[in-house]
Amino acid sequence: MKVICADNTSGRLSQSHFDVGYSPASRFQLSTQKQYEVYAIALWRGLLSYLVIEDNGTPGWCPADLFEVLDSTLPASWRFAYFGQTPEQWLNAVWGYEELTRSNHYDDLTNLNEDALRVFYERKTELE
């Protein structure tokens, strides 16, 4: 899946984003009009996010509202997991490589854990 960054500020974010902690002053490590490959999709607290490689060179979850979809084709190897939609369940669902659909890989990747990064880059290479 390929997307293009339409905005790297909070200007395109909905009120729901601010309700969960984003700030009107938020800026994202993205370049406008730059194309990004999407490596996974997450539904987090009811908001859609894309896993992309940010301009600082690390994978990061960015609000889907910041992008326009150029190619909606999803890799055949992707898996899906639904975790629930309760107040205590922040990660509701994820589409992506297998490790994201089980264990704590989502949290570990968000925290840039070394083992999670290794798995991410292995899966990234497989997709290319």
OpenMM code with the backbone's topology and positions (N, CA, C; nanometers):
from openmm import Vec3, app, unit

residues = "MET LYS VAL ILE CYS ALA ASP ASN THR SER GLY ARG LEU SER GLN SER HIS PHE ASP VAL GLY TYR SER PRO ALA SER ARG PHE GLN LEU SER THR GLN LYS GLN TYR GLU VAL TYR ALA ILE ALA LEU TRP ARG GLY LEU LEU SER TYR LEU VAL ILE GLU ASP ASN GLY THR PRO GLY TRP CYS PRO ALA ASP LEU PHE GLU VAL LEU ASP SER THR LEU PRO ALA SER TRP ARG PHE ALA TYR PHE GLY GLN THR PRO GLU GLN TRP LEU ASN ALA VAL TRP GLY TYR GLU GLU LEU THR ARG SER ASN HIS TYR ASP ASP LEU THR ASN LEU ASN GLU ASP ALA LEU ARG VAL PHE TYR GLU ARG LYS THR GLU LEU GLU".split()
positions = [
    Vec3(0.0857, -0.1165, 0.0000),
    Vec3(0.0000, 0.0000, 0.0000),
    Vec3(0.0903, 0.1227, 0.0000),
    Vec3(0.0565, 0.2188, -0.0835),
    Vec3(0.1345, 0.3413, -0.0932),
    Vec3(0.0443, 0.4613, -0.0653),
    Vec3(0.0999, 0.5561, 0.0100),
    Vec3(0.0270, 0.6775, 0.0450),
    Vec3(0.1170, 0.7971, 0.0188),
    Vec3(0.0554, 0.9142, 0.0133),
    Vec3(0.1301, 1.0386, 0.0019),
    Vec3(0.0897, 1.1277, 0.1185),
    Vec3(0.1891, 1.1924, 0.1776),
    Vec3(0.1628, 1.2775, 0.2931),
    Vec3(0.1001, 1.4087, 0.2461),
    Vec3(-0.0183, 1.4368, 0.2946),
    Vec3(-0.0885, 1.5601, 0.2597),
    Vec3(-0.0605, 1.6707, 0.3613),
    Vec3(-0.0253, 1.6323, 0.4840),
    Vec3(-0.0008, 1.7302, 0.5897),
    Vec3(0.0820, 1.6643, 0.6988),
    Vec3(0.1767, 1.7383, 0.7550),
    Vec3(0.2567, 1.6836, 0.8650),
    Vec3(0.2323, 1.7591, 0.9960),
    Vec3(0.1190, 1.8272, 1.0015),
    Vec3(0.0785, 1.8969, 1.1232),
    Vec3(-0.0577, 1.8434, 1.1662),
    Vec3(-0.1101, 1.8973, 1.2732),
    Vec3(-0.2396, 1.8516, 1.3238),
    Vec3(-0.3572, 1.9090, 1.2459),
    Vec3(-0.3314, 1.9859, 1.1413),
    Vec3(-0.4365, 2.0534, 1.0668),
    Vec3(-0.5442, 1.9633, 1.0096),
    Vec3(-0.5103, 1.8402, 0.9747),
    Vec3(-0.6079, 1.7475, 0.9169),
    Vec3(-0.6670, 1.6508, 1.0179),
    Vec3(-0.6248, 1.6611, 1.1434),
    Vec3(-0.6727, 1.5665, 1.2441),
    Vec3(-0.8124, 1.6038, 1.2927),
    Vec3(-0.8911, 1.5020, 1.3215),
    Vec3(-1.0263, 1.5224, 1.3720),
    Vec3(-1.0230, 1.5504, 1.5222),
    Vec3(-1.1343, 1.5949, 1.5740),
    Vec3(-1.1457, 1.6203, 1.7176),
    Vec3(-1.1161, 1.4931, 1.7980),
    Vec3(-1.1497, 1.3783, 1.7419),
    Vec3(-1.1237, 1.2512, 1.8106),
    Vec3(-0.9758, 1.2331, 1.8423),
    Vec3(-0.8883, 1.2816, 1.7559),
    Vec3(-0.7446, 1.2724, 1.7819),
    Vec3(-0.7061, 1.3559, 1.9035),
    Vec3(-0.7628, 1.4743, 1.9137),
    Vec3(-0.7315, 1.5612, 2.0272),
    Vec3(-0.7895, 1.5035, 2.1560),
    Vec3(-0.9009, 1.4346, 2.1441),
    Vec3(-0.9639, 1.3724, 2.2607),
    Vec3(-0.8772, 1.2630, 2.3222),
    Vec3(-0.7890, 1.2002, 2.2417),
    Vec3(-0.7034, 1.0923, 2.2932),
    Vec3(-0.5601, 1.1380, 2.3180),
    Vec3(-0.5331, 1.2674, 2.3054),
    Vec3(-0.4022, 1.3155, 2.3452),
    Vec3(-0.3191, 1.3891, 2.2429),
    Vec3(-0.3582, 1.3873, 2.1159),
    Vec3(-0.2836, 1.4679, 2.0192),
    Vec3(-0.3056, 1.6151, 2.0523),
    Vec3(-0.2115, 1.6979, 2.0138),
    Vec3(-0.2184, 1.8407, 2.0427),
    Vec3(-0.2375, 1.9198, 1.9126),
    Vec3(-0.3061, 2.0339, 1.9177),
    Vec3(-0.3144, 2.1192, 1.7981),
    Vec3(-0.1756, 2.1630, 1.7487),
    Vec3(-0.0743, 2.1518, 1.8334),
    Vec3(0.0615, 2.1891, 1.7948),
    Vec3(0.1420, 2.0688, 1.7427),
    Vec3(0.0802, 1.9523, 1.7327),
    Vec3(0.1517, 1.8319, 1.6893),
    Vec3(0.2124, 1.8492, 1.5505),
    Vec3(0.3373, 1.8031, 1.5371),
    Vec3(0.4052, 1.7949, 1.4077),
    Vec3(0.4581, 1.6525, 1.3965),
    Vec3(0.4583, 1.6007, 1.2764),
    Vec3(0.4974, 1.4620, 1.2537),
    Vec3(0.6237, 1.4574, 1.1694),
    Vec3(0.7052, 1.3531, 1.1898),
    Vec3(0.8313, 1.3340, 1.1179),
    Vec3(0.8029, 1.2838, 0.9763),
    Vec3(0.7318, 1.3660, 0.8992),
    Vec3(0.6909, 1.3332, 0.7633),
    Vec3(0.7141, 1.4546, 0.6745),
    Vec3(0.7290, 1.4312, 0.5454),
    Vec3(0.7424, 1.5397, 0.4492),
    Vec3(0.6181, 1.5447, 0.3612),
    Vec3(0.5595, 1.6621, 0.3495),
    Vec3(0.4406, 1.6744, 0.2651),
    Vec3(0.4775, 1.6454, 0.1197),
    Vec3(0.3845, 1.5847, 0.0504),
    Vec3(0.3962, 1.5436, -0.0897),
    Vec3(0.4960, 1.4299, -0.1118),
    Vec3(0.5468, 1.3702, -0.0044),
    Vec3(0.6356, 1.2549, -0.0157),
    Vec3(0.5532, 1.1275, -0.0087),
    Vec3(0.5911, 1.0280, -0.0910),
    Vec3(0.5243, 0.8983, -0.0890),
    Vec3(0.5857, 0.8098, 0.0191),
    Vec3(0.4983, 0.7330, 0.0839),
    Vec3(0.5411, 0.6402, 0.1883),
    Vec3(0.4791, 0.5038, 0.1619),
    Vec3(0.5553, 0.4012, 0.1906),
    Vec3(0.5043, 0.2643, 0.1892),
    Vec3(0.4403, 0.2394, 0.3245),
    Vec3(0.3227, 0.1753, 0.3250),
    Vec3(0.2549, 0.1404, 0.4501),
    Vec3(0.2891, -0.0050, 0.4827),
    Vec3(0.3452, -0.0261, 0.6017),
    Vec3(0.3885, -0.1595, 0.6426),
    Vec3(0.2882, -0.2290, 0.7340),
    Vec3(0.1891, -0.1554, 0.7800),
    Vec3(0.0811, -0.2125, 0.8612),
    Vec3(-0.0221, -0.1025, 0.8849),
    Vec3(-0.1392, -0.1443, 0.9285),
    Vec3(-0.2477, -0.0523, 0.9622),
    Vec3(-0.2991, -0.0929, 1.0997),
    Vec3(-0.3245, 0.0066, 1.1842),
    Vec3(-0.3763, -0.0226, 1.3180),
    Vec3(-0.4983, 0.0630, 1.3463),
    Vec3(-0.5905, 0.0046, 1.4194),
    Vec3(-0.7031, 0.0790, 1.4744),
    Vec3(-0.6723, 0.0944, 1.6225),
    Vec3(-0.6318, 0.2145, 1.6624),
    Vec3(-0.5881, 0.2437, 1.7981),
    Vec3(-0.6834, 0.3452, 1.8596),
    Vec3(-0.7515, 0.3023, 1.9659),
    Vec3(-0.8512, 0.3868, 2.0317),
    Vec3(-0.9539, 0.4404, 1.9310),
    Vec3(-0.9871, 0.3552, 1.8335),
    Vec3(-1.0875, 0.3896, 1.7335),
    Vec3(-1.0365, 0.4763, 1.6200),
    Vec3(-0.9058, 0.5020, 1.6139),
    Vec3(-0.8473, 0.5874, 1.5101),
    Vec3(-0.7514, 0.5059, 1.4239),
    Vec3(-0.7578, 0.5262, 1.2931),
    Vec3(-0.6748, 0.4518, 1.2002),
    Vec3(-0.5363, 0.5147, 1.1896),
    Vec3(-0.4339, 0.4288, 1.1966),
    Vec3(-0.2951, 0.4735, 1.1826),
    Vec3(-0.2230, 0.3842, 1.0833),
    Vec3(-0.1240, 0.4417, 1.0152),
    Vec3(-0.0402, 0.3674, 0.9216),
    Vec3(0.1000, 0.3554, 0.9809),
    Vec3(0.1616, 0.2392, 0.9637),
    Vec3(0.3004, 0.2193, 1.0023),
    Vec3(0.3864, 0.2527, 0.8807),
    Vec3(0.4622, 0.3598, 0.8911),
    Vec3(0.5504, 0.4042, 0.7832),
    Vec3(0.6897, 0.4255, 0.8405),
    Vec3(0.7870, 0.4411, 0.7533),
    Vec3(0.9191, 0.4826, 0.7990),
    Vec3(0.9205, 0.6340, 0.7950),
    Vec3(0.9303, 0.6925, 0.9130),
    Vec3(0.9283, 0.8374, 0.9245),
    Vec3(1.0587, 0.8963, 0.8724),
    Vec3(1.0617, 1.0274, 0.8550),
    Vec3(1.1786, 1.0932, 0.7982),
    Vec3(1.3031, 1.0827, 0.8865),
    Vec3(1.2854, 1.0464, 1.0128),
    Vec3(1.4013, 1.0257, 1.1003),
    Vec3(1.4599, 0.8854, 1.0835),
    Vec3(1.4002, 0.8043, 0.9918),
    Vec3(1.4527, 0.6723, 0.9593),
    Vec3(1.3992, 0.5575, 1.0421),
    Vec3(1.3077, 0.5859, 1.1347),
    Vec3(1.2523, 0.4793, 1.2174),
    Vec3(1.1059, 0.4556, 1.1824),
    Vec3(1.0584, 0.3320, 1.2057),
    Vec3(0.9161, 0.3062, 1.1819),
    Vec3(0.8314, 0.3776, 1.2868),
    Vec3(0.7189, 0.4300, 1.2435),
    Vec3(0.6295, 0.4980, 1.3360),
    Vec3(0.4860, 0.4900, 1.2905),
    Vec3(0.3954, 0.4905, 1.3868),
    Vec3(0.2517, 0.4882, 1.3600),
    Vec3(0.2045, 0.6327, 1.3444),
    Vec3(0.1491, 0.6658, 1.2293),
    Vec3(0.1043, 0.8022, 1.2002),
    Vec3(-0.0439, 0.7998, 1.1637),
    Vec3(-0.1187, 0.9006, 1.2080),
    Vec3(-0.2621, 0.9050, 1.1772),
    Vec3(-0.2886, 0.8977, 1.0260),
    Vec3(-0.3811, 0.8130, 0.9874),
    Vec3(-0.4155, 0.7980, 0.8463),
    Vec3(-0.4670, 0.9285, 0.7866),
    Vec3(-0.5214, 1.0146, 0.8704),
    Vec3(-0.5751, 1.1428, 0.8236),
    Vec3(-0.4688, 1.2308, 0.7586),
    Vec3(-0.3418, 1.2040, 0.7840),
    Vec3(-0.2336, 1.2847, 0.7277),
    Vec3(-0.2011, 1.2478, 0.5840),
    Vec3(-0.2617, 1.1406, 0.5341),
    Vec3(-0.2239, 1.0846, 0.4043),
    Vec3(-0.3419, 1.0745, 0.3084),
    Vec3(-0.3068, 1.0631, 0.1807),
    Vec3(-0.4004, 1.0233, 0.0764),
    Vec3(-0.3472, 0.8934, 0.0181),
    Vec3(-0.4352, 0.7994, -0.0093),
    Vec3(-0.3947, 0.6683, -0.0602),
    Vec3(-0.3681, 0.6775, -0.2098),
    Vec3(-0.2509, 0.6298, -0.2504),
    Vec3(-0.2141, 0.6241, -0.3922),
    Vec3(-0.2392, 0.4860, -0.4501),
    Vec3(-0.2080, 0.3833, -0.3725),
    Vec3(-0.2263, 0.2443, -0.4149),
    Vec3(-0.2781, 0.1668, -0.2946),
    Vec3(-0.4003, 0.1181, -0.3037),
    Vec3(-0.4648, 0.0515, -0.1907),
    Vec3(-0.4394, -0.0989, -0.1851),
    Vec3(-0.3515, -0.1486, -0.2695),
    Vec3(-0.3219, -0.2914, -0.2711),
    Vec3(-0.2511, -0.3325, -0.1426),
    Vec3(-0.3058, -0.4353, -0.0765),
    Vec3(-0.2462, -0.4867, 0.0465),
    Vec3(-0.1659, -0.6125, 0.0155),
    Vec3(-0.0531, -0.6305, 0.0810),
    Vec3(0.0267, -0.7510, 0.0595),
    Vec3(-0.0514, -0.8775, 0.0955),
    Vec3(-0.0358, -0.9808, 0.0168),
    Vec3(-0.1051, -1.1075, 0.0412),
    Vec3(-0.0619, -1.1720, 0.1723),
    Vec3(0.0561, -1.1382, 0.2213),
    Vec3(0.1078, -1.1994, 0.3442),
    Vec3(0.0524, -1.1366, 0.4714),
    Vec3(-0.0198, -1.0257, 0.4603),
    Vec3(-0.0713, -0.9591, 0.5798),
    Vec3(-0.1725, -1.0465, 0.6524),
    Vec3(-0.1768, -1.0279, 0.7835),
    Vec3(-0.2729, -1.0944, 0.8711),
    Vec3(-0.3561, -0.9878, 0.9394),
    Vec3(-0.4648, -1.0304, 1.0037),
    Vec3(-0.5544, -0.9395, 1.0748),
    Vec3(-0.5798, -0.9932, 1.2145),
    Vec3(-0.5863, -0.9029, 1.3116),
    Vec3(-0.6238, -0.9418, 1.4480),
    Vec3(-0.7144, -0.8342, 1.5055),
    Vec3(-0.8200, -0.8789, 1.5722),
    Vec3(-0.9115, -0.7886, 1.6409),
    Vec3(-0.8960, -0.8130, 1.7902),
    Vec3(-0.8706, -0.7067, 1.8657),
    Vec3(-0.8437, -0.7193, 2.0084),
    Vec3(-0.9575, -0.6700, 2.0968),
    Vec3(-1.0590, -0.6097, 2.0377),
    Vec3(-1.1728, -0.5612, 2.1146),
    Vec3(-1.1848, -0.4101, 2.1114),
    Vec3(-1.3003, -0.3630, 2.1548),
    Vec3(-1.3279, -0.2193, 2.1532),
    Vec3(-1.3864, -0.1800, 2.2889),
    Vec3(-1.3038, -0.1918, 2.3897),
    Vec3(-1.3453, -0.1546, 2.5246),
    Vec3(-1.2578, -0.0387, 2.5715),
    Vec3(-1.3023, 0.0360, 2.6724),
    Vec3(-1.2223, 0.1506, 2.7192),
    Vec3(-1.0795, 0.1145, 2.7611),
    Vec3(-1.0604, -0.0042, 2.8148),
    Vec3(-0.9256, -0.0427, 2.8575),
    Vec3(-0.8411, -0.1009, 2.7443),
    Vec3(-0.9011, -0.1288, 2.6295),
    Vec3(-0.8295, -0.1865, 2.5148),
    Vec3(-0.7935, -0.0749, 2.4174),
    Vec3(-0.6682, -0.0290, 2.4215),
    Vec3(-0.6277, 0.0813, 2.3348),
    Vec3(-0.6046, 0.0362, 2.1917),
    Vec3(-0.5395, -0.0772, 2.1722),
    Vec3(-0.5194, -0.1310, 2.0375),
    Vec3(-0.6396, -0.2171, 2.0042),
    Vec3(-0.7216, -0.1710, 1.9099),
    Vec3(-0.8451, -0.2405, 1.8752),
    Vec3(-0.8246, -0.3482, 1.7691),
    Vec3(-0.7440, -0.3162, 1.6664),
    Vec3(-0.7231, -0.4106, 1.5568),
    Vec3(-0.5952, -0.3742, 1.4831),
    Vec3(-0.5396, -0.4720, 1.4140),
    Vec3(-0.4198, -0.4477, 1.3345),
    Vec3(-0.4215, -0.5359, 1.2110),
    Vec3(-0.3735, -0.4799, 1.0996),
    Vec3(-0.3532, -0.5500, 0.9744),
    Vec3(-0.2053, -0.5357, 0.9432),
    Vec3(-0.1366, -0.6458, 0.9207),
    Vec3(0.0055, -0.6346, 0.8897),
    Vec3(0.0753, -0.7681, 0.8970),
    Vec3(0.2055, -0.7639, 0.9109),
    Vec3(0.2827, -0.8878, 0.9170),
    Vec3(0.2479, -0.9635, 1.0450),
    Vec3(0.2737, -1.0919, 1.0418),
    Vec3(0.2216, -1.1833, 1.1444),
    Vec3(0.2544, -1.1431, 1.2877),
    Vec3(0.3757, -1.1009, 1.3156),
    Vec3(0.4140, -1.0691, 1.4528),
    Vec3(0.3287, -0.9575, 1.5127),
    Vec3(0.2796, -0.8680, 1.4296),
    Vec3(0.1950, -0.7596, 1.4797),
    Vec3(0.0607, -0.8095, 1.5305),
    Vec3(0.0198, -0.9257, 1.4847),
    Vec3(-0.1121, -0.9776, 1.5217),
    Vec3(-0.1088, -1.0636, 1.6473),
    Vec3(0.0067, -1.0753, 1.7089),
    Vec3(0.0166, -1.1555, 1.8309),
    Vec3(0.1211, -1.0953, 1.9247),
    Vec3(0.1195, -1.1407, 2.0456),
    Vec3(0.2128, -1.0989, 2.1522),
    Vec3(0.2145, -0.9472, 2.1704),
    Vec3(0.3273, -0.8959, 2.2161),
    Vec3(0.3403, -0.7531, 2.2444),
    Vec3(0.4208, -0.6801, 2.1378),
    Vec3(0.4272, -0.7356, 2.0189),
    Vec3(0.5121, -0.6771, 1.9152),
    Vec3(0.4720, -0.5330, 1.8818),
    Vec3(0.3431, -0.5044, 1.8788),
    Vec3(0.2968, -0.3676, 1.8505),
    Vec3(0.3573, -0.2701, 1.9520),
    Vec3(0.3445, -0.3004, 2.0799),
    Vec3(0.3981, -0.2128, 2.1846),
    Vec3(0.5503, -0.2042, 2.1753),
    Vec3(0.6150, -0.3179, 2.1543),
    Vec3(0.7610, -0.3192, 2.1454),
    Vec3(0.8092, -0.2362, 2.0264),
    Vec3(0.7396, -0.2445, 1.9144),
    Vec3(0.7782, -0.1664, 1.7969),
    Vec3(0.7538, -0.0182, 1.8218),
    Vec3(0.6416, 0.0153, 1.8838),
    Vec3(0.6123, 0.1544, 1.9166),
    Vec3(0.7219, 0.2130, 2.0056),
    Vec3(0.7755, 0.1304, 2.0945),
    Vec3(0.8825, 0.1736, 2.1854),
    Vec3(1.0219, 0.1564, 2.1259),
    Vec3(1.0284, 0.1192, 1.9978),
    Vec3(1.1541, 0.1009, 1.9241),
    Vec3(1.2480, 0.0016, 1.9918),
    Vec3(1.1881, -0.1048, 2.0463),
    Vec3(1.2636, -0.2150, 2.1059),
    Vec3(1.3513, -0.2783, 1.9974),
    Vec3(1.4743, -0.3091, 2.0327),
    Vec3(1.5713, -0.3616, 1.9365),
    Vec3(1.5226, -0.4885, 1.8659),
    Vec3(1.4675, -0.5837, 1.9417),
    Vec3(1.4186, -0.7080, 1.8800),
    Vec3(1.3013, -0.6808, 1.7866),
    Vec3(1.2125, -0.5915, 1.8261),
    Vec3(1.0976, -0.5577, 1.7415),
    Vec3(1.1430, -0.4879, 1.6139),
    Vec3(1.2412, -0.4011, 1.6240),
    Vec3(1.2950, -0.3345, 1.5045),
    Vec3(1.3579, -0.4359, 1.4097),
    Vec3(1.4300, -0.5331, 1.4653),
    Vec3(1.4907, -0.6369, 1.3819),
    Vec3(1.3832, -0.7121, 1.3028),
    Vec3(1.2750, -0.7509, 1.3706),
    Vec3(1.1653, -0.8210, 1.3034),
    Vec3(1.1025, -0.7305, 1.1980),
    Vec3(1.0781, -0.6041, 1.2335),
    Vec3(1.0191, -0.5108, 1.1371),
    Vec3(1.1033, -0.5034, 1.0091),
    Vec3(1.2334, -0.4833, 1.0225),
    Vec3(1.3180, -0.4688, 0.9045),
    Vec3(1.3282, -0.5990, 0.8247),
    Vec3(1.3195, -0.7128, 0.8917),
    Vec3(1.3137, -0.8406, 0.8194),
    Vec3(1.1870, -0.8480, 0.7345),
    Vec3(1.0717, -0.8116, 0.7940),
    Vec3(0.9451, -0.8164, 0.7195),
    Vec3(0.9439, -0.7117, 0.6082),
    Vec3(1.0012, -0.5971, 0.6326),
    Vec3(1.0109, -0.4914, 0.5306),
    Vec3(1.0881, -0.5437, 0.4095),
    Vec3(1.2001, -0.6092, 0.4355),
    Vec3(1.2824, -0.6655, 0.3270),
    Vec3(1.2045, -0.7708, 0.2492),
    Vec3(1.1285, -0.8534, 0.3189),
    Vec3(1.0479, -0.9560, 0.2518),
    Vec3(0.9445, -0.8932, 0.1593),
    Vec3(0.8871, -0.7803, 0.1996),
    Vec3(0.7847, -0.7137, 0.1171),
    Vec3(0.8453, -0.6516, -0.0089),
    Vec3(0.9709, -0.6136, 0.0000),
    Vec3(1.0368, -0.5499, -0.1150),
    Vec3(1.0796, -0.6569, -0.2101),
] * unit.nanometer
topology = app.Topology()
chain = topology.addChain("A")
for resn in residues:
    res = topology.addResidue(resn, chain)
    for name in ("N", "CA", "C"):
        topology.addAtom(name, app.Element.getBySymbol(name[0]), res)
